[in-house]
C-alpha cells in the first residue's frame, strides 16, 4: 500500500482570493453570507479537488497566519487532516494539539512599546483570542468584531490570558514603524503578506518548523507539497519536498517554487492537485 502524500496549504492568496479589508468586513456582525464565504471558503473547483485528494487517502493541512478561530468555517466545510495556525505558533493533527504557545506575550512587549510610541494600530492574535490595540482613534477602523484596547498597560495585563503571540498591521500603518524597523527585524520575524499588511511573530515560530512537528506526528508518508504565495510561506516552501508557488506571487517568492501554479483566481491549487492525482508530470519532474 502506497504512503499518503501530504500537502500544506496557505489560505489567503493561495486557496482563497482575499485581502485584509474584505477579511475585516466579513467578520462584522450581519455580514452577507456570500461575502463571508468568499473570505473563508475556496471556490467550488478548489474545494472539489481538495476533497478528492483527501478521499484518495492523502493528507491535507491548512498552513496559515490566521488564528484557530479564523479557520473554523473552512475546517467545517472540508475534512482537513489538521492545521497550522498563527504562522507556526500553533499546530493540530485531527483533534490533537501538537504545538501550543502560552506565556509568551511578555516577549512581544518591545513590539507593543514601538506600536505605542509611533501610534500604530495593530491586531494581536493568539490561540485563545484576539485584541486590537490603538493608542488613538486616528486610524481607519478595522471593522472586526474584536475588542479594541487603547491603553497599552491594559493589553499587557491581558496578553497572556489571550495567549497573544502574533501581530498584524495594515500597509497604511507600516511607514510609521520606519524609525524602529531595524530593531524590530532584529527581535522578530516580520513578513509582508502581499495582501495589504504585515505580520510579526517570534523568531522560533514559522510555518516550516510547525510542518516538521506535524510530519513527525504523522509518521511514514509520501511526497510533501507546500502551496503558498507570500513571505510568510517561505519556510513552508523550503520545508516541502515540492514547493508550489502561485502565479500571483511576486518574483521573489516564485524563486522558491519547484512548480508555478496558475493564479488563485484561476483555481491554481485545483489544477496542480489534479495533475498530482492523475500522475501527470510537472515541471520539476521533467
TORRO-96991 format. One line per field, with one value per residue (C-alpha): residue in one letter; x, y, z. Coordinates in steps of 0.5 Angstrom, whole numbers. Layout:
N
r c(a  ...) $
px c(X  ...) $
py c(Y  ...) $
pz c(Z  ...) $
//
This chain:
286
r c(x  x  x  x  x  x  x  x  x  x  x  x  x  x  x  x  x  x  x  x  x  x  x  x  x  x  x  x  x  x  x  x  x  x  x  x  x  x  x  x  x  x  x  x  x  x  x  x  x  x  x  x  x  x  x  x  x  x  x  x  x  x  x  x  x  x  x  x  x  x  x  x  x  x  x  x  x  x  x  x  x  x  x  x  x  x  x  x  x  x  x  x  x  x  x  x  x  x  x  x  x  x  x  x  x  x  x  x  x  x  x  x  x  x  x  x  x  x  x  x  x  x  x  x  x  x  x  x  x  x  x  x  x  x  x  x  x  x  x  x  x  x  x  x  x  x  x  x  x  x  x  x  x  x  x  x  x  x  x  x  x  x  x  x  x  x  x  x  x  x  x  x  x  x  x  x  x  x  x  x  x  x  x  x  x  x  x  x  x  x  x  x  x  x  x  x  x  x  x  x  x  x  x  x  x  x  x  x  x  x  x  x  x  x  x  x  x  x  x  x  x  x  x  x  x  x  x  x  x  x  x  x  x  x  x  x  x  x  x  x  x  x  x  x  x  x  x  x  x  x  x  x  x  x  x  x  x  x  x  x  x  x  x  x  x  x  x  x  x  x  x  x  x  x  x  x  x  x  x  x  x  x  x  x  x  x) $
px c(0  3  4  0  2  2  0  0  -4  -3  -10  -10  -7  -7  -13  -17  -17  -18  -15  -15  -20  -25  -23  -25  -32  -33  -32  -37  -44  -49  -44  -47  -47  -43  -38  -37  -36  -31  -26  -27  -28  -25  -28  -32  -27  -21  -26  -27  -20  -18  -24  -22  -14  -17  -21  -15  -12  -8  -7  -8  -7  -8  -2  -4  -2  -10  -11  -15  -22  -21  -20  -27  -31  -26  -25  -32  -33  -27  -25  -17  -13  -11  -8  -2  -4  -1  4  7  6  0  -1  -6  -7  -14  -17  -10  -6  1  4  2  4  3  6  10  6  12  17  12  13  18  14  8  12  14  7  5  11  9  2  1  -6  -5  -9  -6  -8  -7  -10  -15  -17  -15  -15  -14  -9  -9  -7  -11  -17  -14  -14  -18  -23  -21  -29  -27  -32  -26  -24  -21  -16  -13  -9  -2  -2  -9  -6  0  -4  -9  -4  -2  -9  -11  -4  -3  3  3  1  -1  -2  -4  0  -3  0  7  11  10  15  21  25  25  24  31  31  24  27  33  28  22  21  17  13  10  4  3  -5  -4  -1  5  5  10  12  17  23  23  16  15  10  17  18  11  11  17  12  6  10  14  7  4  10  12  9  10  12  11  8  7  3  4  5  8  14  11  10  18  20  14  16  23  21  17  20  16  14  8  8  2  3  0  6  12  18  22  17  17  24  23  18  19  12  9  2  -4  -6  -11  -16  -15  -16  -9  -9  -14  -10  -4  -8  -11  -4  -1  -7  -7  0  2  9  10  16  20  20  21) $
py c(0  7  12  18  24  31  38  44  50  57  61  68  69  61  58  64  71  75  82  85  90  84  80  85  87  79  79  84  82  81  81  78  70  71  76  71  65  69  70  64  58  57  56  50  48  48  45  39  38  38  33  28  29  27  22  18  17  23  28  36  41  49  53  60  66  66  64  58  62  64  57  54  55  53  47  45  45  41  35  37  33  38  45  50  57  63  63  57  58  53  46  41  34  32  34  33  40  39  45  51  57  60  65  69  76  79  78  82  88  91  91  94  99  101  101  106  110  111  110  104  101  93  87  82  75  68  61  64  70  77  84  91  96  103  109  114  114  117  110  107  102  95  93  87  85  85  88  95  97  104  103  99  97  94  90  88  85  81  79  72  71  71  68  73  71  75  82  84  91  94  97  104  104  101  107  109  104  106  109  103  98  95  94  90  86  84  82  79  75  80  78  82  78  81  83  90  88  85  80  80  73  71  68  61  60  59  55  51  49  47  43  39  38  35  31  28  26  23  18  15  19  20  27  33  39  46  51  59  66  71  72  68  62  62  57  52  52  51  45  42  37  40  48  50  58  61  66  72  72  76  74  74  69  65  64  59  55  48  49  56  54  59  64  64  67  61  56  54  50  45  45  42  38  35  34  30  26  24  22  28  30  37  42  40  32  34) $
pz c(0  -2  3  4  0  5  3  7  4  5  5  3  -4  -5  -3  -3  -6  -1  2  10  8  6  11  16  13  13  21  22  25  20  14  8  7  0  3  9  4  -1  5  9  3  -3  -10  -11  -16  -11  -6  -10  -12  -4  -2  -8  -6  2  -1  -4  2  2  8  7  12  13  14  16  19  22  29  30  31  24  21  23  17  13  17  18  10  8  12  13  17  21  21  23  25  27  23  26  33  34  30  31  28  28  35  38  39  37  39  43  45  52  57  51  51  55  49  45  50  46  40  43  46  39  37  43  41  34  34  30  30  31  31  36  36  40  40  46  43  39  41  37  40  38  42  39  35  29  25  20  23  22  22  26  32  36  43  42  47  48  54  53  60  60  54  58  63  59  54  57  58  51  49  44  40  33  31  24  22  15  10  11  18  16  15  22  24  20  26  29  24  24  32  30  25  30  35  31  24  20  14  8  7  0  1  4  11  15  21  27  30  35  31  33  30  23  18  17  24  25  19  22  28  24  20  26  29  22  22  15  9  2  -2  2  -2  0  -3  -2  -5  0  5  11  7  5  11  9  2  4  8  3  -2  -8  -7  -11  -11  -14  -20  -17  -12  -13  -17  -10  -8  -14  -14  -8  -13  -16  -19  -21  -21  -24  -20  -14  -19  -24  -19  -19  -13  -16  -23  -19  -15  -21  -24  -18  -17  -25  -24  -29  -30  -27  -29  -23  -25  -33) $
//
